[in-house]
């Protein structure tokens, strides 16, 4: 479960428009941690998930808006796309 907290992030948590357009997919942490839960209560569950993450020292990433989420995603793609030199021994 620690991997889900470290590797995912929520974005636009206060946007009702994004909630309706994405069907709750912008609550990535809740989606990955609470597999058997419908997306409808994600907004209310976010507080519980955040407190639990803090209690157990887990990271909890939240991007303020979809623009921030896309920007961070682009940075990650650039980082992952950098060619590393491989030295054969």
C-alpha positions as CSV (number, residue, x, y, z in Angstrom):
1,X,0.0,0.0,0.0
2,X,2.9,2.3,0.6
3,X,3.7,2.3,-3.1
4,X,0.2,3.7,-3.9
5,X,0.8,6.6,-1.6
6,X,4.3,7.3,-3.0
7,X,3.4,6.9,-6.7
8,X,0.0,8.6,-7.0
9,X,-1.3,12.0,-6.3
10,X,-4.7,13.6,-6.3
11,X,-5.4,16.8,-8.2
12,X,-8.1,19.5,-8.2
13,X,-9.6,18.2,-5.0
14,X,-12.1,21.0,-4.6
15,X,-13.3,21.1,-8.2
16,X,-16.8,19.8,-8.7
17,X,-16.4,20.2,-12.5
18,X,-13.3,17.9,-12.6
19,X,-15.2,15.5,-10.3
20,X,-18.1,15.3,-12.8
21,X,-15.9,15.1,-15.9
22,X,-13.5,12.5,-14.5
23,X,-15.9,10.4,-12.5
24,X,-13.7,10.8,-9.4
25,X,-10.5,9.7,-11.2
26,X,-8.7,12.8,-9.9
27,X,-8.8,11.2,-6.5
28,X,-6.0,8.8,-7.5
29,X,-4.9,7.9,-4.0
30,X,-8.4,6.9,-2.9
31,X,-9.0,5.0,-6.1
32,X,-5.8,2.9,-5.6
33,X,-6.1,2.4,-1.9
34,X,-9.9,1.8,-1.6
35,X,-10.4,-0.6,-4.5
36,X,-13.9,-1.8,-3.5
37,X,-15.3,1.6,-2.9
38,X,-17.5,3.5,-5.4
39,X,-16.1,6.9,-6.5
40,X,-19.1,8.9,-5.1
41,X,-17.7,9.2,-1.5
42,X,-14.1,9.8,-2.5
43,X,-14.4,13.5,-1.6
44,X,-15.5,12.7,2.0
45,X,-13.0,9.9,2.3
46,X,-10.1,12.1,1.4
47,X,-9.9,13.6,4.9
48,X,-9.7,10.1,6.4
49,X,-7.1,8.9,3.9
50,X,-5.0,12.1,4.5
51,X,-5.1,11.7,8.3
52,X,-4.3,8.0,8.1
53,X,-1.3,8.7,5.7
54,X,0.0,11.3,8.2
55,X,-0.5,8.9,11.1
56,X,1.6,6.2,9.4
57,X,4.2,8.6,7.9
58,X,3.1,8.0,4.4
59,X,3.4,10.6,1.7
60,X,0.2,12.2,0.5
61,X,0.5,14.1,-2.8
62,X,-2.1,16.7,-3.8
63,X,-1.9,19.0,-6.8
64,X,-3.9,22.2,-6.4
65,X,-5.2,22.1,-10.0
66,X,-5.3,20.1,-13.2
67,X,-2.7,22.5,-14.6
68,X,-0.3,21.7,-11.8
69,X,-0.9,18.0,-12.3
70,X,-0.2,18.2,-16.0
71,X,2.9,20.3,-15.4
72,X,4.3,17.8,-12.9
73,X,3.5,15.0,-15.3
74,X,5.4,16.7,-18.1
75,X,8.4,17.2,-15.8
76,X,8.3,13.5,-14.9
77,X,8.1,12.5,-18.6
78,X,11.1,14.7,-19.4
79,X,13.0,13.2,-16.5
80,X,12.2,9.6,-17.5
81,X,13.0,10.4,-21.1
82,X,16.6,11.5,-20.5
83,X,19.1,9.2,-22.1
84,X,21.4,7.7,-19.6
85,X,24.9,6.6,-20.7
86,X,25.5,2.9,-20.3
87,X,29.1,1.9,-19.8
88,X,29.8,-1.7,-20.8
89,X,32.3,-3.5,-18.7
